Amino acid sequence: MFGIGLPELTVILVVAVFVFGPERLPEFARQAGRFLRQMRTYADAARDDIRRELGPDFADLELRDLDPRTIVRKHILEAMDEDDEPPLRAGLRPLADGELPPYDIDAT
């Protein structure tokens, strides 16, 4: 959750008790819970709108699928799963054992 571990969460709670006091802390916790619930509702509504606009092909779309890192990772993995041997271009053949590649003096 946001890269916050147990030690960081404990420090945040201790600071919150000192800043807000034990009397007001439960009300702030309720407000934070309401805020998170509302944000989740907004995210679900946005996801449903995107699904509806894109059509039935994207019925299983999740919002984390729109993360650029996820998209790149997905396409890289798909490309790696494809045939490992590159296709030969027209007119080219693999070199025989001991055969030197063609050398273009003008290209160097």
Biopython code that builds the backbone (N, CA, C, O; Angstrom):
import numpy as np
from Bio.PDB.StructureBuilder import StructureBuilder

atoms = [
    (1, "MET", "N", (0.846, -1.175, 0.000)),
    (1, "MET", "CA", (0.000, 0.000, 0.000)),
    (1, "MET", "C", (0.889, 1.235, 0.000)),
    (1, "MET", "O", (1.370, 1.625, 1.063)),
    (2, "PHE", "N", (1.120, 1.848, -1.111)),
    (2, "PHE", "CA", (1.884, 3.084, -1.268)),
    (2, "PHE", "C", (3.317, 2.932, -0.786)),
    (2, "PHE", "O", (3.976, 3.942, -0.539)),
    (3, "GLY", "N", (3.822, 1.728, -0.643)),
    (3, "GLY", "CA", (5.195, 1.519, -0.203)),
    (3, "GLY", "C", (5.403, 1.823, 1.271)),
    (3, "GLY", "O", (6.529, 2.082, 1.695)),
    (4, "ILE", "N", (4.337, 1.795, 2.056)),
    (4, "ILE", "CA", (4.440, 2.083, 3.491)),
    (4, "ILE", "C", (4.431, 0.753, 4.232)),
    (4, "ILE", "O", (3.497, -0.037, 4.095)),
    (5, "GLY", "N", (5.465, 0.514, 5.008)),
    (5, "GLY", "CA", (5.554, -0.704, 5.796)),
    (5, "GLY", "C", (5.050, -0.478, 7.210)),
    (5, "GLY", "O", (4.570, 0.604, 7.544)),
    (6, "LEU", "N", (5.163, -1.504, 8.032)),
    (6, "LEU", "CA", (4.690, -1.437, 9.407)),
    (6, "LEU", "C", (5.438, -0.387, 10.234)),
    (6, "LEU", "O", (4.792, 0.335, 10.994)),
    (7, "PRO", "N", (6.767, -0.265, 10.125)),
    (7, "PRO", "CA", (7.449, 0.758, 10.929)),
    (7, "PRO", "C", (7.012, 2.186, 10.564)),
    (7, "PRO", "O", (6.821, 3.025, 11.444)),
    (8, "GLU", "N", (6.856, 2.451, 9.263)),
    (8, "GLU", "CA", (6.430, 3.792, 8.850)),
    (8, "GLU", "C", (5.016, 4.086, 9.322)),
    (8, "GLU", "O", (4.721, 5.197, 9.761)),
    (9, "LEU", "N", (4.130, 3.077, 9.231)),
    (9, "LEU", "CA", (2.743, 3.247, 9.668)),
    (9, "LEU", "C", (2.682, 3.513, 11.171)),
    (9, "LEU", "O", (1.870, 4.317, 11.627)),
    (10, "THR", "N", (3.530, 2.847, 11.932)),
    (10, "THR", "CA", (3.573, 3.069, 13.380)),
    (10, "THR", "C", (4.007, 4.495, 13.698)),
    (10, "THR", "O", (3.427, 5.137, 14.573)),
    (11, "VAL", "N", (5.015, 4.992, 13.002)),
    (11, "VAL", "CA", (5.478, 6.365, 13.223)),
    (11, "VAL", "C", (4.368, 7.352, 12.873)),
    (11, "VAL", "O", (4.152, 8.325, 13.595)),
    (12, "ILE", "N", (3.666, 7.107, 11.771)),
    (12, "ILE", "CA", (2.574, 8.004, 11.374)),
    (12, "ILE", "C", (1.480, 8.013, 12.437)),
    (12, "ILE", "O", (0.947, 9.074, 12.761)),
    (13, "LEU", "N", (1.140, 6.854, 12.982)),
    (13, "LEU", "CA", (0.095, 6.787, 14.015)),
    (13, "LEU", "C", (0.520, 7.510, 15.297)),
    (13, "LEU", "O", (-0.283, 8.214, 15.908)),
    (14, "VAL", "N", (1.769, 7.338, 15.700)),
    (14, "VAL", "CA", (2.251, 8.006, 16.914)),
    (14, "VAL", "C", (2.228, 9.521, 16.723)),
    (14, "VAL", "O", (1.799, 10.253, 17.615)),
    (15, "VAL", "N", (2.685, 9.991, 15.571)),
    (15, "VAL", "CA", (2.664, 11.433, 15.298)),
    (15, "VAL", "C", (1.227, 11.940, 15.265)),
    (15, "VAL", "O", (0.943, 13.026, 15.770)),
    (16, "ALA", "N", (0.311, 11.160, 14.672)),
    (16, "ALA", "CA", (-1.091, 11.568, 14.605)),
    (16, "ALA", "C", (-1.693, 11.684, 16.004)),
    (16, "ALA", "O", (-2.458, 12.612, 16.267)),
    (17, "VAL", "N", (-1.363, 10.764, 16.902)),
    (17, "VAL", "CA", (-1.880, 10.841, 18.268)),
    (17, "VAL", "C", (-1.375, 12.102, 18.958)),
    (17, "VAL", "O", (-2.130, 12.761, 19.673)),
    (18, "PHE", "N", (-0.092, 12.445, 18.749)),
    (18, "PHE", "CA", (0.454, 13.654, 19.377)),
    (18, "PHE", "C", (-0.120, 14.929, 18.759)),
    (18, "PHE", "O", (-0.376, 15.898, 19.474)),
    (19, "VAL", "N", (-0.321, 14.939, 17.458)),
    (19, "VAL", "CA", (-0.792, 16.159, 16.798)),
    (19, "VAL", "C", (-2.281, 16.377, 17.036)),
    (19, "VAL", "O", (-2.691, 17.477, 17.405)),
    (20, "PHE", "N", (-3.097, 15.343, 16.832)),
    (20, "PHE", "CA", (-4.547, 15.511, 16.918)),
    (20, "PHE", "C", (-5.109, 15.177, 18.288)),
    (20, "PHE", "O", (-6.196, 15.636, 18.639)),
    (21, "GLY", "N", (-4.405, 14.404, 19.046)),
    (21, "GLY", "CA", (-4.897, 14.014, 20.355)),
    (21, "GLY", "C", (-5.779, 12.781, 20.246)),
    (21, "GLY", "O", (-6.375, 12.532, 19.198)),
    (22, "PRO", "N", (-5.866, 12.014, 21.316)),
    (22, "PRO", "CA", (-6.647, 10.777, 21.269)),
    (22, "PRO", "C", (-8.155, 11.020, 21.144)),
    (22, "PRO", "O", (-8.890, 10.114, 20.752)),
    (23, "GLU", "N", (-8.627, 12.237, 21.472)),
    (23, "GLU", "CA", (-10.067, 12.504, 21.386)),
    (23, "GLU", "C", (-10.513, 12.679, 19.934)),
    (23, "GLU", "O", (-11.581, 12.201, 19.551)),
    (24, "ARG", "N", (-9.700, 13.362, 19.127)),
    (24, "ARG", "CA", (-10.105, 13.676, 17.760)),
    (24, "ARG", "C", (-9.632, 12.633, 16.744)),
    (24, "ARG", "O", (-10.083, 12.648, 15.599)),
    (25, "LEU", "N", (-8.742, 11.739, 17.136)),
    (25, "LEU", "CA", (-8.181, 10.761, 16.213)),
    (25, "LEU", "C", (-9.238, 9.811, 15.615)),
    (25, "LEU", "O", (-9.168, 9.543, 14.415)),
    (26, "PRO", "N", (-10.212, 9.287, 16.382)),
    (26, "PRO", "CA", (-11.224, 8.405, 15.764)),
    (26, "PRO", "C", (-12.034, 9.106, 14.666)),
    (26, "PRO", "O", (-12.373, 8.486, 13.657)),
    (27, "GLU", "N", (-12.343, 10.387, 14.856)),
    (27, "GLU", "CA", (-13.088, 11.119, 13.823)),
    (27, "GLU", "C", (-12.252, 11.270, 12.549)),
    (27, "GLU", "O", (-12.782, 11.135, 11.446)),
    (28, "PHE", "N", (-10.959, 11.548, 12.689)),
    (28, "PHE", "CA", (-10.091, 11.643, 11.512)),
    (28, "PHE", "C", (-9.975, 10.293, 10.812)),
    (28, "PHE", "O", (-9.912, 10.242, 9.584)),
    (29, "ALA", "N", (-9.946, 9.209, 11.567)),
    (29, "ALA", "CA", (-9.886, 7.875, 10.969)),
    (29, "ALA", "C", (-11.170, 7.591, 10.185)),
    (29, "ALA", "O", (-11.106, 7.031, 9.091)),
    (30, "ARG", "N", (-12.322, 7.966, 10.720)),
    (30, "ARG", "CA", (-13.589, 7.790, 10.001)),
    (30, "ARG", "C", (-13.596, 8.598, 8.699)),
    (30, "ARG", "O", (-14.025, 8.115, 7.652)),
    (31, "GLN", "N", (-13.110, 9.839, 8.793)),
    (31, "GLN", "CA", (-13.063, 10.675, 7.590)),
    (31, "GLN", "C", (-12.123, 10.082, 6.542)),
    (31, "GLN", "O", (-12.433, 10.105, 5.351)),
    (32, "ALA", "N", (-10.999, 9.561, 6.967)),
    (32, "ALA", "CA", (-10.059, 8.936, 6.033)),
    (32, "ALA", "C", (-10.689, 7.702, 5.386)),
    (32, "ALA", "O", (-10.514, 7.468, 4.190)),
    (33, "GLY", "N", (-11.414, 6.921, 6.170)),
    (33, "GLY", "CA", (-12.098, 5.746, 5.626)),
    (33, "GLY", "C", (-13.151, 6.132, 4.595)),
    (33, "GLY", "O", (-13.256, 5.502, 3.543)),
    (34, "ARG", "N", (-13.936, 7.177, 4.901)),
    (34, "ARG", "CA", (-14.939, 7.668, 3.948)),
    (34, "ARG", "C", (-14.279, 8.165, 2.665)),
    (34, "ARG", "O", (-14.778, 7.914, 1.568)),
    (35, "PHE", "N", (-13.155, 8.873, 2.803)),
    (35, "PHE", "CA", (-12.440, 9.392, 1.645)),
    (35, "PHE", "C", (-11.945, 8.252, 0.762)),
    (35, "PHE", "O", (-12.110, 8.299, -0.457)),
    (36, "LEU", "N", (-11.340, 7.227, 1.365)),
    (36, "LEU", "CA", (-10.841, 6.093, 0.586)),
    (36, "LEU", "C", (-11.976, 5.338, -0.104)),
    (36, "LEU", "O", (-11.833, 4.907, -1.248)),
    (37, "ARG", "N", (-13.109, 5.177, 0.598)),
    (37, "ARG", "CA", (-14.275, 4.529, -0.015)),
    (37, "ARG", "C", (-14.782, 5.327, -1.214)),
    (37, "ARG", "O", (-15.130, 4.755, -2.248)),
    (38, "GLN", "N", (-14.820, 6.652, -1.069)),
    (38, "GLN", "CA", (-15.282, 7.510, -2.150)),
    (38, "GLN", "C", (-14.317, 7.450, -3.342)),
    (38, "GLN", "O", (-14.759, 7.415, -4.490)),
    (39, "MET", "N", (-13.014, 7.438, -3.081)),
    (39, "MET", "CA", (-12.035, 7.337, -4.168)),
    (39, "MET", "C", (-12.166, 5.998, -4.900)),
    (39, "MET", "O", (-12.036, 5.941, -6.123)),
    (40, "ARG", "N", (-12.422, 4.927, -4.154)),
    (40, "ARG", "CA", (-12.611, 3.623, -4.784)),
    (40, "ARG", "C", (-13.867, 3.634, -5.656)),
    (40, "ARG", "O", (-13.869, 3.058, -6.745)),
    (41, "THR", "N", (-14.931, 4.283, -5.188)),
    (41, "THR", "CA", (-16.152, 4.403, -5.982)),
    (41, "THR", "C", (-15.893, 5.175, -7.262)),
    (41, "THR", "O", (-16.366, 4.779, -8.328)),
    (42, "TYR", "N", (-15.141, 6.281, -7.175)),
    (42, "TYR", "CA", (-14.797, 7.056, -8.369)),
    (42, "TYR", "C", (-13.966, 6.229, -9.347)),
    (42, "TYR", "O", (-14.203, 6.274, -10.554)),
    (43, "ALA", "N", (-13.003, 5.479, -8.836)),
    (43, "ALA", "CA", (-12.155, 4.655, -9.706)),
    (43, "ALA", "C", (-12.974, 3.566, -10.390)),
    (43, "ALA", "O", (-12.774, 3.294, -11.574)),
    (44, "ASP", "N", (-13.891, 2.940, -9.659)),
    (44, "ASP", "CA", (-14.740, 1.912, -10.265)),
    (44, "ASP", "C", (-15.645, 2.510, -11.335)),
    (44, "ASP", "O", (-15.852, 1.903, -12.386)),
    (45, "ALA", "N", (-16.182, 3.691, -11.072)),
    (45, "ALA", "CA", (-17.035, 4.355, -12.065)),
    (45, "ALA", "C", (-16.232, 4.714, -13.317)),
    (45, "ALA", "O", (-16.724, 4.557, -14.434)),
    (46, "ALA", "N", (-15.000, 5.193, -13.135)),
    (46, "ALA", "CA", (-14.156, 5.520, -14.285)),
    (46, "ALA", "C", (-13.838, 4.266, -15.088)),
    (46, "ALA", "O", (-13.881, 4.294, -16.318)),
    (47, "ARG", "N", (-13.524, 3.177, -14.416)),
    (47, "ARG", "CA", (-13.233, 1.918, -15.098)),
    (47, "ARG", "C", (-14.453, 1.441, -15.888)),
    (47, "ARG", "O", (-14.323, 1.007, -17.032)),
    (48, "ASP", "N", (-15.626, 1.522, -15.284)),
    (48, "ASP", "CA", (-16.844, 1.096, -15.971)),
    (48, "ASP", "C", (-17.130, 1.977, -17.184)),
    (48, "ASP", "O", (-17.560, 1.475, -18.223)),
    (49, "ASP", "N", (-16.897, 3.285, -17.064)),
    (49, "ASP", "CA", (-17.086, 4.189, -18.206)),
    (49, "ASP", "C", (-16.130, 3.829, -19.340)),
    (49, "ASP", "O", (-16.532, 3.788, -20.502)),
    (50, "ILE", "N", (-14.875, 3.570, -19.008)),
    (50, "ILE", "CA", (-13.891, 3.208, -20.033)),
    (50, "ILE", "C", (-14.286, 1.895, -20.693)),
    (50, "ILE", "O", (-14.204, 1.776, -21.916)),
    (51, "ARG", "N", (-14.711, 0.916, -19.918)),
    (51, "ARG", "CA", (-15.138, -0.366, -20.479)),
    (51, "ARG", "C", (-16.318, -0.178, -21.430)),
    (51, "ARG", "O", (-16.350, -0.754, -22.518)),
    (52, "ARG", "N", (-17.280, 0.628, -21.009)),
    (52, "ARG", "CA", (-18.475, 0.858, -21.826)),
    (52, "ARG", "C", (-18.101, 1.568, -23.133)),
    (52, "ARG", "O", (-18.623, 1.224, -24.194)),
    (53, "GLU", "N", (-17.209, 2.547, -23.061)),
    (53, "GLU", "CA", (-16.810, 3.289, -24.258)),
    (53, "GLU", "C", (-15.981, 2.445, -25.222)),
    (53, "GLU", "O", (-16.111, 2.596, -26.437)),
    (54, "LEU", "N", (-15.132, 1.557, -24.701)),
    (54, "LEU", "CA", (-14.269, 0.755, -25.559)),
    (54, "LEU", "C", (-14.987, -0.437, -26.176)),
    (54, "LEU", "O", (-14.533, -0.965, -27.191)),
    (55, "GLY", "N", (-16.089, -0.868, -25.591)),
    (55, "GLY", "CA", (-16.872, -1.952, -26.165)),
    (55, "GLY", "C", (-16.597, -3.292, -25.512)),
    (55, "GLY", "O", (-15.835, -3.386, -24.550)),
    (56, "PRO", "N", (-17.229, -4.334, -26.050)),
    (56, "PRO", "CA", (-17.152, -5.663, -25.425)),
    (56, "PRO", "C", (-15.772, -6.310, -25.526)),
    (56, "PRO", "O", (-15.479, -7.238, -24.772)),
    (57, "ASP", "N", (-14.920, -5.845, -26.437)),
    (57, "ASP", "CA", (-13.576, -6.429, -26.538)),
    (57, "ASP", "C", (-12.740, -6.168, -25.300)),
    (57, "ASP", "O", (-11.795, -6.906, -25.022)),
    (58, "PHE", "N", (-13.078, -5.124, -24.554)),
    (58, "PHE", "CA", (-12.303, -4.739, -23.377)),
    (58, "PHE", "C", (-13.110, -4.924, -22.096)),
    (58, "PHE", "O", (-12.953, -4.151, -21.151)),
    (59, "ALA", "N", (-13.966, -5.936, -22.055)),
    (59, "ALA", "CA", (-14.810, -6.166, -20.883)),
    (59, "ALA", "C", (-13.993, -6.532, -19.650)),
    (59, "ALA", "O", (-14.436, -6.296, -18.526)),
    (60, "ASP", "N", (-12.815, -7.103, -19.843)),
    (60, "ASP", "CA", (-11.993, -7.508, -18.703)),
    (60, "ASP", "C", (-10.920, -6.475, -18.364)),
    (60, "ASP", "O", (-9.972, -6.784, -17.643)),
    (61, "LEU", "N", (-11.058, -5.262, -18.872)),
    (61, "LEU", "CA", (-10.078, -4.198, -18.644)),
    (61, "LEU", "C", (-10.046, -3.779, -17.178)),
    (61, "LEU", "O", (-11.092, -3.577, -16.561)),
    (62, "GLU", "N", (-8.865, -3.650, -16.636)),
    (62, "GLU", "CA", (-8.663, -3.113, -15.294)),
    (62, "GLU", "C", (-7.873, -1.824, -15.419)),
    (62, "GLU", "O", (-7.139, -1.642, -16.391)),
    (63, "LEU", "N", (-8.010, -0.924, -14.452)),
    (63, "LEU", "CA", (-7.314, 0.354, -14.515)),
    (63, "LEU", "C", (-5.802, 0.173, -14.463)),
    (63, "LEU", "O", (-5.073, 0.965, -15.060)),
    (64, "ARG", "N", (-5.317, -0.844, -13.768)),
    (64, "ARG", "CA", (-3.862, -1.043, -13.713)),
    (64, "ARG", "C", (-3.320, -1.501, -15.063)),
    (64, "ARG", "O", (-2.114, -1.431, -15.298)),
    (65, "ASP", "N", (-4.211, -1.977, -15.968)),
    (65, "ASP", "CA", (-3.770, -2.328, -17.317)),
    (65, "ASP", "C", (-3.389, -1.086, -18.123)),
    (65, "ASP", "O", (-2.693, -1.196, -19.132)),
    (66, "LEU", "N", (-3.837, 0.093, -17.690)),
    (66, "LEU", "CA", (-3.541, 1.328, -18.401)),
    (66, "LEU", "C", (-2.226, 1.958, -17.944)),
    (66, "LEU", "O", (-1.811, 2.981, -18.488)),
    (67, "ASP", "N", (-1.578, 1.366, -16.965)),
    (67, "ASP", "CA", (-0.292, 1.855, -16.494)),
    (67, "ASP", "C", (0.758, 1.613, -17.581)),
    (67, "ASP", "O", (0.900, 0.481, -18.043)),
    (68, "PRO", "N", (1.495, 2.644, -18.000)),
    (68, "PRO", "CA", (2.472, 2.463, -19.088)),
    (68, "PRO", "C", (3.487, 1.368, -18.797)),
    (68, "PRO", "O", (3.896, 0.653, -19.712)),
    (69, "ARG", "N", (3.895, 1.223, -17.558)),
    (69, "ARG", "CA", (4.869, 0.172, -17.235)),
    (69, "ARG", "C", (4.278, -1.205, -17.494)),
    (69, "ARG", "O", (4.967, -2.096, -17.989)),
    (70, "THR", "N", (2.998, -1.383, -17.159)),
    (70, "THR", "CA", (2.335, -2.667, -17.369)),
    (70, "THR", "C", (2.190, -2.958, -18.852)),
    (70, "THR", "O", (2.400, -4.089, -19.290)),
    (71, "ILE", "N", (1.831, -1.935, -19.631)),
    (71, "ILE", "CA", (1.655, -2.121, -21.069)),
    (71, "ILE", "C", (2.981, -2.530, -21.714)),
    (71, "ILE", "O", (3.023, -3.466, -22.513)),
    (72, "VAL", "N", (4.049, -1.835, -21.370)),
    (72, "VAL", "CA", (5.362, -2.154, -21.946)),
    (72, "VAL", "C", (5.784, -3.557, -21.551)),
    (72, "VAL", "O", (6.240, -4.332, -22.392)),
    (73, "ARG", "N", (5.632, -3.891, -20.266)),
    (73, "ARG", "CA", (6.004, -5.223, -19.795)),
    (73, "ARG", "C", (5.221, -6.304, -20.539)),
    (73, "ARG", "O", (5.785, -7.323, -20.937)),
    (74, "LYS", "N", (3.920, -6.075, -20.724)),
    (74, "LYS", "CA", (3.058, -7.044, -21.399)),
    (74, "LYS", "C", (3.523, -7.258, -22.838)),
    (74, "LYS", "O", (3.636, -8.398, -23.288)),
    (75, "HIS", "N", (3.791, -6.179, -23.556)),
    (75, "HIS", "CA", (4.193, -6.309, -24.957)),
    (75, "HIS", "C", (5.591, -6.914, -25.083)),
    (75, "HIS", "O", (5.855, -7.661, -26.026)),
    (76, "ILE", "N", (6.471, -6.609, -24.169)),
    (76, "ILE", "CA", (7.805, -7.213, -24.206)),
    (76, "ILE", "C", (7.702, -8.712, -23.968)),
    (76, "ILE", "O", (8.354, -9.494, -24.659)),
    (77, "LEU", "N", (6.893, -9.120, -23.003)),
    (77, "LEU", "CA", (6.735, -10.548, -22.741)),
    (77, "LEU", "C", (6.091, -11.256, -23.926)),
    (77, "LEU", "O", (6.473, -12.377, -24.260)),
    (78, "GLU", "N", (5.105, -10.603, -24.572)),
    (78, "GLU", "CA", (4.487, -11.210, -25.747)),
    (78, "GLU", "C", (5.510, -11.369, -26.870)),
    (78, "GLU", "O", (5.530, -12.392, -27.553)),
    (79, "ALA", "N", (6.354, -10.362, -27.060)),
    (79, "ALA", "CA", (7.363, -10.430, -28.111)),
    (79, "ALA", "C", (8.383, -11.525, -27.803)),
    (79, "ALA", "O", (8.861, -12.200, -28.714)),
    (80, "MET", "N", (8.715, -11.702, -26.538)),
    (80, "MET", "CA", (9.680, -12.733, -26.164)),
    (80, "MET", "C", (9.092, -14.129, -26.337)),
    (80, "MET", "O", (9.822, -15.084, -26.602)),
    (81, "ASP", "N", (7.767, -14.251, -26.186)),
    (81, "ASP", "CA", (7.127, -15.550, -26.348)),
    (81, "ASP", "C", (6.997, -15.959, -27.813)),
    (81, "ASP", "O", (6.815, -17.138, -28.113)),
    (82, "GLU", "N", (7.090, -14.998, -28.720)),
    (82, "GLU", "CA", (6.985, -15.313, -30.136)),
    (82, "GLU", "C", (8.211, -16.118, -30.569)),
    (82, "GLU", "O", (9.126, -16.364, -29.783)),
    (83, "ASP", "N", (8.202, -16.511, -31.818)),
    (83, "ASP", "CA", (9.278, -17.318, -32.374)),
    (83, "ASP", "C", (10.629, -16.661, -32.107)),
    (83, "ASP", "O", (10.805, -15.471, -32.370)),
    (84, "ASP", "N", (11.573, -17.425, -31.591)),
    (84, "ASP", "CA", (12.879, -16.881, -31.230)),
    (84, "ASP", "C", (13.762, -16.595, -32.444)),
    (84, "ASP", "O", (14.634, -15.728, -32.380)),
    (85, "GLU", "N", (13.550, -17.306, -33.538)),
    (85, "GLU", "CA", (14.401, -17.113, -34.703)),
    (85, "GLU", "C", (13.855, -15.963, -35.542)),
    (85, "GLU", "O", (12.671, -15.944, -35.878)),
    (86, "PRO", "N", (14.709, -15.012, -35.878)),
    (86, "PRO", "CA", (14.232, -13.904, -36.713)),
    (86, "PRO", "C", (13.982, -14.401, -38.132)),
    (86, "PRO", "O", (14.710, -15.260, -38.629)),
    (87, "PRO", "N", (12.958, -13.865, -38.780)),
    (87, "PRO", "CA", (12.687, -14.311, -40.151)),
    (87, "PRO", "C", (13.790, -13.815, -41.086)),
    (87, "PRO", "O", (14.330, -12.725, -40.899)),
    (88, "LEU", "N", (14.117, -14.623, -42.088)),
    (88, "LEU", "CA", (15.123, -14.229, -43.077)),
    (88, "LEU", "C", (14.500, -13.239, -44.049)),
    (88, "LEU", "O", (13.357, -13.390, -44.480)),
    (89, "ARG", "N", (15.277, -12.231, -44.377)),
    (89, "ARG", "CA", (14.787, -11.276, -45.367)),
    (89, "ARG", "C", (14.921, -11.900, -46.743)),
    (89, "ARG", "O", (15.747, -12.786, -46.962)),
    (90, "ALA", "N", (14.107, -11.431, -47.658)),
    (90, "ALA", "CA", (14.102, -11.982, -49.016)),
    (90, "ALA", "C", (15.482, -11.835, -49.647)),
    (90, "ALA", "O", (16.082, -10.761, -49.597)),
    (91, "GLY", "N", (15.979, -12.908, -50.236)),
    (91, "GLY", "CA", (17.253, -12.870, -50.937)),
    (91, "GLY", "C", (18.455, -13.116, -50.047)),
    (91, "GLY", "O", (19.571, -13.207, -50.558)),
    (92, "LEU", "N", (18.282, -13.225, -48.765)),
    (92, "LEU", "CA", (19.403, -13.457, -47.860)),
    (92, "LEU", "C", (19.385, -14.904, -47.395)),
    (92, "LEU", "O", (18.325, -15.515, -47.259)),
    (93, "ARG", "N", (20.555, -15.432, -47.158)),
    (93, "ARG", "CA", (20.673, -16.805, -46.687)),
    (93, "ARG", "C", (21.680, -16.821, -45.540)),
    (93, "ARG", "O", (22.520, -15.927, -45.446)),
    (94, "PRO", "N", (21.607, -17.811, -44.682)),
    (94, "PRO", "CA", (22.607, -17.917, -43.613)),
    (94, "PRO", "C", (23.981, -18.222, -44.209)),
    (94, "PRO", "O", (24.086, -18.888, -45.239)),
    (95, "LEU", "N", (25.022, -17.733, -43.556)),
    (95, "LEU", "CA", (26.393, -17.979, -44.011)),
    (95, "LEU", "C", (26.798, -19.410, -43.697)),
    (95, "LEU", "O", (26.430, -19.964, -42.661)),
    (96, "ALA", "N", (27.556, -19.991, -44.604)),
    (96, "ALA", "CA", (28.084, -21.336, -44.371)),
    (96, "ALA", "C", (29.235, -21.229, -43.373)),
    (96, "ALA", "O", (29.754, -20.138, -43.136)),
    (97, "ASP", "N", (29.630, -22.352, -42.794)),
    (97, "ASP", "CA", (30.735, -22.368, -41.841)),
    (97, "ASP", "C", (32.011, -21.859, -42.520)),
    (97, "ASP", "O", (32.390, -22.358, -43.580)),
    (98, "GLY", "N", (32.656, -20.891, -41.930)),
    (98, "GLY", "CA", (33.896, -20.343, -42.449)),
    (98, "GLY", "C", (33.697, -19.274, -43.511)),
    (98, "GLY", "O", (34.670, -18.639, -43.917)),
    (99, "GLU", "N", (32.483, -19.054, -43.971)),
    (99, "GLU", "CA", (32.221, -18.051, -45.012)),
    (99, "GLU", "C", (32.232, -16.656, -44.391)),
    (99, "GLU", "O", (31.640, -16.448, -43.332)),
    (100, "LEU", "N", (32.886, -15.720, -45.024)),
    (100, "LEU", "CA", (32.952, -14.346, -44.535)),
    (100, "LEU", "C", (31.729, -13.561, -45.006)),
    (100, "LEU", "O", (31.239, -13.786, -46.112)),
    (101, "PRO", "N", (31.242, -12.657, -44.191)),
    (101, "PRO", "CA", (30.111, -11.852, -44.622)),
    (101, "PRO", "C", (30.525, -10.896, -45.729)),
    (101, "PRO", "O", (31.703, -10.559, -45.843)),
    (102, "PRO", "N", (29.582, -10.455, -46.542)),
    (102, "PRO", "CA", (29.931, -9.510, -47.602)),
    (102, "PRO", "C", (30.441, -8.221, -47.000)),
    (102, "PRO", "O", (30.015, -7.814, -45.920)),
    (103, "TYR", "N", (31.364, -7.578, -47.714)),
    (103, "TYR", "CA", (31.994, -6.371, -47.208)),
    (103, "TYR", "C", (31.765, -5.260, -48.225)),
    (103, "TYR", "O", (32.097, -5.403, -49.402)),
    (104, "ASP", "N", (31.198, -4.159, -47.762)),
    (104, "ASP", "CA", (30.921, -3.032, -48.622)),
    (104, "ASP", "C", (31.918, -1.930, -48.289)),
    (104, "ASP", "O", (31.840, -1.339, -47.212)),
    (105, "ILE", "N", (32.832, -1.647, -49.170)),
    (105, "ILE", "CA", (33.879, -0.659, -48.924)),
    (105, "ILE", "C", (33.295, 0.745, -48.813)),
    (105, "ILE", "O", (33.846, 1.586, -48.103)),
    (106, "ASP", "N", (32.177, 1.012, -49.511)),
    (106, "ASP", "CA", (31.587, 2.350, -49.484)),
    (106, "ASP", "C", (30.802, 2.616, -48.188)),
    (106, "ASP", "O", (30.550, 3.770, -47.842)),
    (107, "ALA", "N", (30.428, 1.574, -47.492)),
    (107, "ALA", "CA", (29.619, 1.730, -46.294)),
    (107, "ALA", "C", (30.459, 2.071, -45.075)),
    (107, "ALA", "O", (29.916, 2.499, -44.056)),
    (108, "THR", "N", (31.762, 1.890, -45.156)),
    (108, "THR", "CA", (32.577, 2.125, -43.974)),
    (108, "THR", "C", (33.276, 3.426, -43.980)),
    (108, "THR", "O", (33.998, 3.743, -43.035)),
]
sb = StructureBuilder()
sb.init_structure("model")
sb.init_model(0)
sb.init_chain("A")
sb.init_seg("    ")
for serial, (resi, resn, name, xyz) in enumerate(atoms, 1):
    if name == "N":
        sb.init_residue(resn, " ", resi, " ")
    sb.init_atom(name, np.array(xyz, "f"), 0.0, 1.0, " ", f" {name:<3s}", serial, name[0])
structure = sb.get_structure()
